[in-house]
Amino acid sequence: MYRFYHQSFKVFGIQQLTLSIRDALRDLLPGVPLNAQFERIVADGTGKTFTMEMNARWDAETRPLLEAFFHASYFLDMTIKYGERLDEPPSPLPSGWAAVLYLYNIR
C-alpha cells in the first residue's frame, strides 16, 4: 500500500505543473483562446485529489493526468523550439510548428 500512496504524490503532483504550462502558453498570446480539445484534455487531467480507493483503478485514474501533462509539455517544447528558430513562416511547415499553430487555432 505504501508504494501506491507514495506514487500518488508523484502522479497527482504533476497537475500543478500541467496547469502552470497551460497558463504560460495562454500568456504568450493573451486574448487568443487555446484549442478547445487541448483545454478539455487539461481539464480532464487536473483538479483531481488522490484517494486510497483509486489504487484499484490506478491506470484509469492516472492516465488523464499524465495525458494532460504530456500534451502540455509537448506544446511547450514545440513553442520553445520553433520560437527560437523561426523568424518567418517556413514552407513546408515543420509538424511541431504546425501543432503550435493548431494549439492557438491559427491553422
VMD Tcl script that draws the C-alpha trace (Angstrom):
set ca {
  {0.00 0.00 0.00}
  {2.87 2.43 0.73}
  {4.11 2.05 -2.83}
  {0.85 3.25 -4.35}
  {0.44 6.02 -1.81}
  {3.99 7.22 -2.48}
  {3.48 7.07 -6.26}
  {0.28 9.05 -5.95}
  {2.25 12.08 -4.79}
  {4.36 11.89 -7.94}
  {1.49 11.42 -10.37}
  {-1.11 13.60 -8.70}
  {1.51 16.31 -8.07}
  {2.00 16.71 -11.81}
  {-1.33 18.51 -12.08}
  {0.08 21.83 -10.87}
  {2.90 21.66 -13.39}
  {0.38 20.94 -16.14}
  {-1.66 24.00 -15.17}
  {1.47 26.15 -14.99}
  {2.44 25.11 -18.52}
  {-1.10 25.74 -19.77}
  {-1.07 29.20 -18.18}
  {2.32 30.03 -19.72}
  {1.02 29.01 -23.15}
  {-2.07 31.19 -22.64}
  {0.12 34.14 -21.61}
  {2.06 34.02 -24.88}
  {-0.98 35.21 -26.84}
  {-3.35 36.90 -24.39}
  {-6.88 37.05 -25.66}
  {-6.37 34.16 -28.07}
  {-8.15 31.04 -26.79}
  {-6.24 27.79 -26.85}
  {-7.59 24.86 -28.82}
  {-10.77 23.54 -27.19}
  {-9.66 19.91 -27.37}
  {-6.40 20.76 -25.60}
  {-8.34 22.63 -22.93}
  {-10.59 19.58 -22.42}
  {-7.59 17.28 -22.07}
  {-6.10 19.60 -19.44}
  {-9.43 19.92 -17.62}
  {-9.85 16.13 -17.56}
  {-6.31 15.71 -16.21}
  {-6.34 18.31 -13.44}
  {-8.33 19.10 -10.33}
  {-8.08 15.55 -9.01}
  {-7.44 14.56 -5.39}
  {-5.97 11.18 -4.54}
  {-7.99 8.72 -2.50}
  {-6.96 5.23 -1.46}
  {-9.86 3.78 -3.48}
  {-8.14 4.97 -6.64}
  {-5.50 2.29 -6.24}
  {-7.97 -0.28 -7.56}
  {-8.41 1.84 -10.71}
  {-4.86 3.19 -10.91}
  {-4.49 3.24 -14.71}
  {-7.91 4.75 -15.34}
  {-7.40 7.36 -12.61}
  {-3.88 8.44 -13.56}
  {-3.95 8.21 -17.35}
  {-5.82 11.54 -17.80}
  {-3.30 13.31 -15.52}
  {-0.35 12.01 -17.49}
  {-2.04 12.63 -20.84}
  {-2.68 16.25 -19.91}
  {0.91 16.74 -18.75}
  {2.39 15.16 -21.87}
  {0.19 17.28 -24.16}
  {1.08 20.47 -22.31}
  {4.76 19.56 -22.22}
  {4.81 18.78 -25.95}
  {3.26 22.11 -26.87}
  {5.64 23.97 -24.58}
  {8.64 22.16 -26.11}
  {7.48 22.92 -29.66}
  {6.77 26.56 -28.82}
  {10.27 26.99 -27.40}
  {11.95 25.03 -30.19}
  {10.35 26.89 -33.07}
  {10.06 30.20 -31.28}
  {13.86 30.30 -31.08}
  {14.42 29.10 -34.67}
  {11.83 30.78 -36.85}
  {11.87 34.40 -37.91}
  {9.23 33.85 -40.59}
  {6.84 31.05 -41.55}
  {8.73 28.24 -43.31}
  {7.45 26.26 -46.24}
  {6.70 23.45 -45.71}
  {5.76 23.80 -42.08}
  {7.56 21.51 -39.65}
  {5.00 19.28 -37.94}
  {5.88 20.65 -34.48}
  {5.28 24.22 -35.58}
  {2.03 23.21 -37.27}
  {0.96 21.71 -33.92}
  {1.67 25.02 -32.15}
  {-0.37 26.93 -34.73}
  {-3.19 24.41 -34.20}
  {-2.98 24.95 -30.44}
  {-3.66 28.65 -30.95}
  {-6.35 28.00 -33.59}
  {-4.22 29.75 -36.21}
  {-4.12 26.82 -38.59}
}
mol new
graphics top color blue
foreach p $ca { graphics top sphere $p radius 0.5 }
foreach p [lrange $ca 0 end-1] q [lrange $ca 1 end] { graphics top cylinder $p $q radius 0.2 }
display resetview
